[in-house]
Amino acid sequence: RKEVEQDPGPFNVPEGATVAFNCTYSNSASQSFFWYRQDCRKEPKLLMSVYSSGNEDGRFTAQLNRASQYISLLIRDSKLSDSATYLCVVPGYSGGGADGLTFGKGTHLIIQP
Amino acid sequence: DTAVSQTPKYLVTQMGNDKSIKCEQNLGHDTMYWYKQDSKKFLKIMFSYNNKELIINETVPNRFSPKSPDKAHLNLHINSLELGDSAVYFCASSQVGVGSYNEQFFGPGTRLTVL
């Protein structure tokens, strides 16, 4: 299994709909996880952190399933501005905080009017 | 104020040349990173520097050398550029805590094209 795997999409979703996508990871020792958002030709920016079973921030909910080693991201009431690539991220494997991030290849989301 | 800045934003050069990309962060972070995003949009860690010390080097060719004059700067020098080096290079920084992991802030990227 690859370190971090995501469905690349694209996911074409009508405005106002709810959309969810998953990410699987291979390192069972990982303790923290992240969703980053990357707009076209821009840098990645942190969307949400997931340290325990889940996290909710407005329309966005991230959940963690340690037994199955996957993280999900749910977007409710999707907006046109949610169109972006969503990157599932796991910190480096040595356990030290100075490690870089391991990124999934991203899921491309397109919200249609 | 720009938190993490990179120069240049675009770099077009010929094969075999040597080039450098500069990165500066004004967040007071103690760790900086270089990532490469290839044409397939896959973002991969290249280096990280913590207090002027190289922490990891992910099987990057030795033509690539990070240089950190101080903890606010991490420059990337590339020798003998090859076509496959064409990509977007992102610098990032974070403040590392003991036993914790903090958000990384990314620069705007440098789009390198090797002809």
Contacts between the chains, C-beta under 8 A, distances in Angstrom:
chain1	res1	chain2	res2	distance
A	31	B	101	7.9
A	32	B	101	5.0
A	34	B	103	7.8
A	41	B	109	7.9
A	42	B	108	7.3
A	42	B	109	7.7
A	43	B	90	5.8
A	43	B	106	3.8
A	43	B	107	6.3
A	43	B	108	5.5
A	43	B	109	5.6
A	44	B	43	6.9
A	44	B	90	7.5
A	44	B	106	5.4
A	45	B	106	7.1
A	46	B	103	4.7
A	46	B	104	7.6
A	49	B	103	7.4
A	85	B	41	7.0
A	87	B	43	7.0
A	91	B	101	4.8
A	92	B	45	7.3
A	92	B	56	6.8
A	94	B	56	7.5
A	96	B	55	7.4
A	96	B	96	7.8
A	97	B	31	7.8
A	97	B	94	7.8
A	97	B	96	3.9
A	97	B	97	5.9
A	97	B	98	7.3
A	97	B	99	7.3
A	97	B	100	5.8
A	97	B	101	5.0
A	97	B	102	7.0
A	98	B	31	5.0
A	98	B	48	5.7
A	98	B	50	4.4
A	98	B	55	4.6
A	98	B	56	7.8
A	98	B	96	4.8
A	99	B	45	7.8
A	99	B	48	6.8
A	99	B	55	7.1
A	99	B	56	6.1
A	100	B	33	5.1
A	100	B	35	7.1
A	100	B	45	3.1
A	100	B	46	8.0
A	100	B	47	8.0
A	100	B	48	5.2
A	100	B	56	6.4
A	100	B	58	7.4
A	101	B	33	8.0
A	101	B	35	8.0
A	101	B	45	6.5
A	101	B	104	6.2
A	102	B	45	7.2
A	103	B	42	7.4
A	103	B	43	4.3
A	103	B	44	7.2
A	105	B	40	7.4
A	105	B	41	6.8
A	105	B	42	5.3
A	106	B	41	6.2
A	106	B	43	8.0
